[in-house]
Amino acid sequence: MSRLGKFSSLGNRLYSGDTAVEVIGHRKRWFASFGVVLLLAAIGLGVRGLHFSVDFTGGTVLTVPTQTLSTADATSVAVANGVSAPVVQEETITTGGAGRQITVTTTTIGLTTENNLKNALAKAADVNTDKINVQDVGASWGHEVSKDAFEALLVFLVLVTLYLAVFFEWQMAVAALVSLLNVVVITVGVYAWSGLQVSPATVTGFLTILGYAIYDAVVVFDKIKENRRLYVDTDRMGYERAANLAVNQTLMRSLNTSLIAVIPVVALMVGGVLSQAAVLQDIALALFVGIAAGTISSILLAAPLLVWIKERNPAVRAHEARIAARSQKEAARAAAADNAAAEAPSSVSVGGPSIVVSAAGQAPSSRVVQPRGTQRSQPQRKKKR
């Protein structure tokens, strides 16, 4: 079978159990890996922090249409006119024909400083001052968006917890929430290290990834619940083995679903980079990191964490021990049967008489066995004359 054929049949082999990827058995390794990633995310938040856009902090945005002014020159002009730490970005616009513009975002500045900066940018870009668009943005709208986003997050977490606790198990609800929070922290950490601004588009993408992050975990948990009924409750296998089988059975489904979802996100990200559209970059990065982290976390964190929580239950530990003891007995009986078959005497026949030879190759007792179909020769009597 070709490599392509083997890969195409991988899903069937994983589902049937012919091929298995050990996930649950290596849970300590996954826990340690996620711990390192979360530590890096925390360091990024502490060292670099999040850069919120003007929609959240308030300030002034000056848009300069130009083909010659660079971002470095615009930054120098803003600093020379009394603006501290300006955020300068380059964007490509297509409205009304192809073009280029520089946006200079500052904190809230006075009218005099604003006019001086506007005139200086117009001179550096060699454009008229009336071509420069000035927009003053208040922070109240951004604060309202942040408040609504936080409330939406809380409602989502509560609803997910209730759903998993009612229709599945409370242990699954805990594992899913930990996995979801892990995705949230990782995404926030990536934004901190990347230096990109947190804009309303970022919040939109951030709320969107919550569904992806919990979707794969619910699929895996549903299969674990089914395998528990088929295998664990019937004493055919332990909970850990049934959970690992469930992860393997849903592995290709999760990977394929995430791959299909991430392809348009990558296209969106590339388009944002090429067009220098900050809005596209913000939402694409949030979606990409969220989908990737959600898929990996649901497979390598949610399911192993569920098994770890389950094993705190004495009944589950007793069941695992009973299944393991039975497996050892069956293995011992199979080994004894193999040894007995290997040591059993075999009849070797060379020519006529057959000699019984032991497994060691020696003949402790040799006896002549009359071959079938022959008769013992009798001594001939002399005829009387």
C-alpha positions as CSV (number, residue, x, y, z in Angstrom):
1,M,0.0,0.0,0.0
2,S,1.3,3.5,-0.9
3,R,2.0,6.2,1.7
4,L,-1.1,8.1,0.5
5,G,-3.2,5.0,0.9
6,K,-1.9,4.3,4.4
7,F,-2.6,7.9,5.4
8,S,-6.1,7.9,4.0
9,S,-6.9,4.7,6.0
10,L,-5.3,6.1,9.2
11,G,-8.6,7.3,10.5
12,N,-10.2,3.9,10.1
13,R,-7.3,2.2,11.8
14,L,-7.4,4.6,14.7
15,Y,-11.2,4.2,15.1
16,S,-11.0,0.4,15.0
17,G,-8.1,0.3,17.4
18,D,-5.7,-1.3,14.9
19,T,-3.4,1.7,15.4
20,A,-3.2,3.8,18.5
21,V,-1.6,7.0,19.6
22,E,-0.8,7.0,23.3
23,V,-2.2,10.2,24.6
24,I,-3.7,9.5,28.1
25,G,-0.7,7.5,29.2
26,H,1.6,10.5,28.6
27,R,-0.5,13.0,30.5
28,K,2.2,14.1,32.8
29,R,4.3,15.1,29.8
30,W,1.4,17.1,28.3
31,F,0.7,18.8,31.7
32,A,4.3,19.9,32.0
33,S,4.3,21.2,28.4
34,F,1.2,23.3,28.9
35,G,2.6,24.5,32.2
36,V,5.7,25.9,30.3
37,V,3.5,27.5,27.6
38,L,1.3,29.2,30.3
39,L,4.5,30.4,32.1
40,L,5.7,32.0,28.9
41,A,2.3,33.6,28.3
42,A,2.4,35.0,31.9
43,I,5.9,36.4,31.4
44,G,4.7,38.1,28.2
45,L,1.8,39.7,30.0
46,G,4.1,40.8,32.8
47,V,7.0,42.1,30.7
48,R,5.4,43.4,27.5
49,G,1.8,43.7,28.5
50,L,-1.2,44.3,26.1
51,H,-1.3,47.3,23.8
52,F,-4.9,48.5,23.6
53,S,-6.0,50.5,20.6
54,V,-7.3,54.0,20.8
55,D,-10.8,52.7,20.9
56,F,-10.1,51.5,24.5
57,T,-7.7,54.2,25.7
58,G,-9.0,57.2,23.9
59,G,-6.8,59.7,21.9
60,T,-6.3,61.3,18.6
61,V,-5.8,59.6,15.2
62,L,-4.3,61.5,12.3
63,T,-4.5,59.9,8.8
64,V,-2.1,61.1,6.2
65,P,-2.4,60.0,2.6
66,T,1.1,59.8,1.2
67,Q,3.4,57.9,-1.1
68,T,6.7,59.1,0.3
69,L,6.4,59.5,4.1
70,S,7.8,56.6,6.0
71,T,6.7,55.3,9.4
72,A,10.0,56.3,10.9
73,D,9.8,59.9,9.6
74,A,6.2,60.2,10.9
75,T,7.3,59.0,14.3
76,S,10.1,61.5,14.4
77,V,7.7,64.3,13.4
78,A,5.3,63.3,16.2
79,V,7.9,63.2,18.9
80,A,9.4,66.5,17.8
81,N,5.9,68.1,18.2
82,G,5.5,66.9,21.8
83,V,3.8,63.6,21.3
84,S,5.2,60.8,23.5
85,A,5.1,57.2,22.4
86,P,3.0,57.6,19.2
87,V,1.7,54.5,17.4
88,V,2.5,54.8,13.7
89,Q,1.1,52.3,11.2
90,E,1.2,52.1,7.4
91,E,-1.9,50.9,5.5
92,T,-2.8,50.3,1.9
93,I,-6.1,51.6,0.8
94,T,-8.2,50.7,-2.2
95,T,-11.1,53.1,-1.9
96,G,-11.1,55.5,-4.7
97,G,-8.1,53.9,-6.3
98,A,-4.9,52.3,-5.0
99,G,-3.1,54.3,-2.4
100,R,-1.2,54.4,0.8
101,Q,-1.7,56.2,4.1
102,I,0.1,56.7,7.4
103,T,-1.9,56.7,10.7
104,V,-0.5,58.4,13.7
105,T,-2.3,57.5,17.0
106,T,-1.6,59.6,20.1
107,T,-3.0,60.0,23.5
108,T,-5.5,62.8,24.0
109,I,-3.6,66.1,23.1
110,G,-4.6,69.7,23.2
111,L,-5.8,71.7,20.2
112,T,-2.6,73.6,19.8
113,T,-0.5,70.5,19.8
114,E,-2.9,68.8,17.4
115,N,-2.7,71.7,14.9
116,N,1.1,71.8,15.0
117,L,1.4,68.1,14.5
118,K,-1.1,68.3,11.6
119,N,0.9,71.0,9.9
120,A,4.2,69.2,10.4
121,L,2.9,65.9,9.0
122,A,1.5,67.8,6.0
123,K,4.9,69.4,5.3
124,A,6.8,66.1,5.7
125,A,4.3,64.2,3.4
126,D,4.2,67.1,0.9
127,V,0.3,67.3,1.0
128,N,-2.2,69.9,1.9
129,T,-3.4,70.1,5.5
130,D,-7.0,69.6,4.4
131,K,-6.0,66.1,3.1
132,I,-5.1,65.0,6.7
133,N,-8.1,63.5,8.6
134,V,-8.1,64.1,12.3
135,Q,-10.4,62.0,14.6
136,D,-10.7,62.4,18.4
137,V,-11.8,59.2,20.0
138,G,-13.1,58.9,23.5
139,A,-12.4,55.9,25.8
140,S,-16.0,55.4,26.9
141,W,-16.9,53.3,23.9
142,G,-13.9,51.0,24.4
143,H,-14.7,50.6,28.0
144,E,-18.3,49.7,27.1
145,V,-17.1,47.1,24.6
146,S,-14.7,45.6,27.2
147,K,-17.5,45.4,29.7
148,D,-19.9,43.7,27.3
149,A,-17.2,41.3,26.2
150,F,-16.4,40.3,29.8
151,E,-20.1,39.7,30.6
152,A,-20.5,37.6,27.4
153,L,-17.5,35.5,28.5
154,L,-19.0,34.9,31.9
155,V,-22.4,33.9,30.5
156,F,-20.7,31.6,28.0
157,L,-18.7,29.9,30.8
158,V,-21.7,29.4,33.0
159,L,-23.8,28.0,30.2
160,V,-21.0,25.6,29.1
161,T,-20.5,24.4,32.7
162,L,-24.2,23.7,33.2
163,Y,-24.5,21.9,29.9
164,L,-21.6,19.6,30.5
165,A,-22.5,19.0,34.1
166,V,-26.1,18.1,33.2
167,F,-25.7,16.1,30.0
168,F,-22.3,14.7,30.7
169,E,-20.5,14.7,34.1
170,W,-19.2,17.4,36.4
171,Q,-15.7,16.1,35.9
172,M,-16.0,16.8,32.2
173,A,-17.3,20.3,32.9
174,V,-14.2,21.0,35.1
175,A,-11.8,19.6,32.5
176,A,-13.5,21.6,29.7
177,L,-13.3,24.8,31.6
178,V,-9.6,24.3,32.4
179,S,-8.9,23.6,28.8
180,L,-10.9,26.7,27.7
181,L,-9.1,29.0,30.2
182,N,-5.8,27.5,28.9
183,V,-6.7,28.6,25.4
184,V,-7.7,32.1,26.6
185,V,-4.4,32.6,28.4
186,I,-2.3,31.3,25.5
187,T,-4.1,33.6,23.1
188,V,-3.6,36.6,25.3
189,G,0.0,35.7,25.8
190,V,0.6,35.5,22.0
191,Y,-0.9,39.0,21.7
192,A,1.4,40.3,24.4
193,W,4.5,38.8,22.7
194,S,3.5,39.9,19.2
195,G,3.0,43.5,20.2
196,L,-0.2,43.9,18.1
197,Q,-2.9,46.1,19.4
198,V,-6.0,44.8,21.1
199,S,-8.8,46.4,19.0
200,P,-12.5,45.7,18.8
201,A,-11.7,43.3,16.0
202,T,-9.5,41.4,18.4
203,V,-12.4,41.1,20.9
204,T,-14.6,39.8,18.1
205,G,-12.1,37.2,17.1
206,F,-11.5,36.4,20.8
207,L,-15.1,35.7,21.5
208,T,-15.4,33.6,18.3
209,I,-12.6,31.2,19.3
210,L,-14.4,30.2,22.5
211,G,-16.8,28.1,20.4
212,Y,-13.9,26.4,18.6
213,A,-12.1,25.8,21.9
214,I,-15.0,24.0,23.5
215,Y,-16.2,22.2,20.4
216,D,-13.4,19.6,20.2
217,A,-13.6,18.9,23.9
218,V,-17.3,18.2,23.7
219,V,-16.8,15.8,20.8
220,V,-14.1,13.9,22.7
221,F,-16.1,13.7,25.9
222,D,-19.1,12.4,24.0
223,K,-17.0,9.6,22.6
224,I,-15.6,8.9,26.1
225,K,-19.1,8.6,27.5
226,E,-20.0,6.1,24.8
227,N,-16.9,4.0,25.3
228,R,-17.5,4.0,29.0
229,R,-20.9,2.4,28.4
230,L,-19.6,-0.1,25.8
231,Y,-16.4,-1.1,27.4
232,V,-15.9,0.1,31.0
233,D,-19.4,-0.8,32.3
234,T,-19.1,-4.2,30.8
235,D,-15.6,-4.8,32.3
236,R,-14.0,-5.1,28.9
237,M,-11.4,-2.4,29.5
238,G,-10.4,0.2,32.1
239,Y,-11.4,3.9,32.0
240,E,-8.0,5.1,30.9
241,R,-7.8,2.7,28.0
242,A,-11.4,3.5,26.9
243,A,-10.6,7.3,27.1
244,N,-7.5,6.8,25.0
245,L,-9.5,4.9,22.4
246,A,-12.0,7.7,22.3
247,V,-9.3,10.3,21.7
248,N,-7.9,8.1,18.8
249,Q,-11.4,7.7,17.4
250,T,-12.0,11.4,17.2
251,L,-8.5,12.5,16.4
252,M,-8.8,12.7,12.6
253,R,-12.2,14.3,12.9
254,S,-10.8,17.1,15.2
255,L,-7.7,17.6,13.0
256,N,-9.7,17.8,9.7
257,T,-12.3,20.2,11.2
258,S,-9.7,22.5,12.5
259,L,-7.7,22.4,9.3
260,I,-10.7,23.3,7.2
261,A,-11.5,26.2,9.7
262,V,-7.9,27.5,9.7
263,I,-7.4,27.7,6.0
264,P,-9.6,30.8,5.4
265,V,-8.1,32.3,8.6
266,V,-4.6,32.0,7.1
267,A,-5.8,33.5,3.9
268,L,-7.3,36.4,5.9
269,M,-4.0,36.9,7.8
270,V,-1.9,36.9,4.6
271,G,-4.3,39.4,3.1
272,G,-4.0,41.6,6.1
273,V,-0.2,41.6,6.0
274,L,-0.1,42.3,2.3
275,S,-2.6,45.1,2.4
276,Q,-1.3,46.4,5.8
277,A,-4.8,46.3,7.1
278,A,-4.4,46.2,10.9
279,V,-8.0,45.2,11.4
280,L,-7.6,42.0,9.4
281,Q,-4.4,41.1,11.2
282,D,-6.0,41.5,14.6
283,I,-9.0,39.3,14.0
284,A,-7.0,36.7,12.0
285,L,-4.3,36.3,14.6
286,A,-6.9,35.8,17.3
287,L,-8.8,33.2,15.3
288,F,-5.6,31.3,14.2
289,V,-4.2,31.1,17.7
290,G,-7.5,30.2,19.2
291,I,-8.3,27.4,16.8
292,A,-4.9,25.9,17.0
293,A,-4.7,26.1,20.8
294,G,-8.3,24.9,21.2
295,T,-7.7,21.8,19.1
296,I,-4.4,20.9,20.8
297,S,-5.8,21.6,24.3
298,S,-8.9,19.5,23.8
299,I,-6.8,16.5,22.8
300,L,-3.8,16.7,25.0
301,L,-5.2,18.5,28.0
302,A,-9.0,18.1,28.4
303,A,-9.1,14.3,28.0
304,P,-6.0,13.5,30.1
305,L,-7.2,15.9,32.8
306,L,-10.6,14.2,32.8
307,V,-8.9,10.8,33.4
308,W,-6.7,12.3,36.1
309,I,-9.8,13.6,37.9
310,K,-11.6,10.3,37.5
311,E,-8.7,8.4,39.0
312,R,-9.1,10.3,42.2
313,N,-12.3,8.2,42.7
314,P,-11.6,5.0,44.7
315,A,-14.2,3.0,42.7
316,V,-12.4,3.9,39.4
317,R,-9.0,2.9,40.9
318,A,-10.5,-0.4,42.1
319,H,-12.0,-1.1,38.7
320,E,-8.6,-0.3,37.0
321,A,-6.8,-2.6,39.4
322,R,-9.3,-5.4,38.7
323,I,-9.0,-5.1,34.9
324,A,-5.2,-5.0,35.2
325,A,-5.1,-8.1,37.4
326,R,-7.4,-10.0,35.0
327,S,-5.2,-9.0,32.1
328,Q,-2.1,-10.3,33.9
329,K,-3.8,-13.6,34.6
330,E,-4.8,-13.9,31.0
331,A,-1.3,-13.1,29.9
332,A,0.1,-15.7,32.3
333,R,-2.3,-18.4,31.1
334,A,-1.4,-17.6,27.5
335,A,2.3,-17.8,28.3
336,A,1.9,-21.1,30.1
337,A,0.0,-22.5,27.1
338,D,2.7,-21.4,24.8
339,N,5.4,-23.0,27.0
340,A,3.4,-26.3,27.2
341,A,3.0,-26.4,23.5
342,A,6.7,-25.8,23.0
343,E,7.7,-28.6,25.5
344,A,5.2,-31.2,24.2
345,P,6.9,-34.4,22.8
346,S,6.8,-34.8,19.0
347,S,6.8,-38.0,17.0
348,V,9.6,-38.2,14.5
349,S,9.5,-41.0,12.0
350,V,12.5,-41.9,9.9
351,G,12.0,-44.7,7.5
352,G,10.1,-47.5,9.1
353,P,10.1,-47.5,12.9
354,S,9.3,-44.2,14.6
355,I,11.2,-43.0,17.7
356,V,9.7,-40.7,20.3
357,V,12.1,-37.8,20.8
358,S,11.6,-35.3,23.6
359,A,11.8,-31.6,23.2
360,A,15.4,-31.6,24.4
361,G,16.4,-33.8,21.4
362,Q,17.1,-36.9,23.5
363,A,15.3,-40.3,23.4
364,P,14.8,-41.3,27.1
365,S,13.0,-44.4,26.0
366,S,13.2,-45.9,22.6
367,R,10.6,-48.3,21.5
368,V,10.0,-49.9,18.1
369,V,6.7,-49.2,16.8
370,Q,5.4,-51.5,14.1
371,P,4.4,-49.5,11.0
372,R,0.8,-49.6,10.0
373,G,-0.1,-52.0,7.2
374,T,2.7,-54.5,8.0
375,Q,2.7,-57.8,9.9
376,R,5.3,-59.3,12.0
377,S,7.2,-61.9,10.1
378,Q,6.8,-65.4,11.5
379,P,9.6,-68.1,11.4
380,Q,9.0,-70.6,8.6
381,R,8.4,-74.2,9.7
382,K,10.3,-76.9,8.0
383,K,8.1,-79.2,5.9
384,K,8.1,-82.8,6.8
385,R,9.2,-85.1,4.2
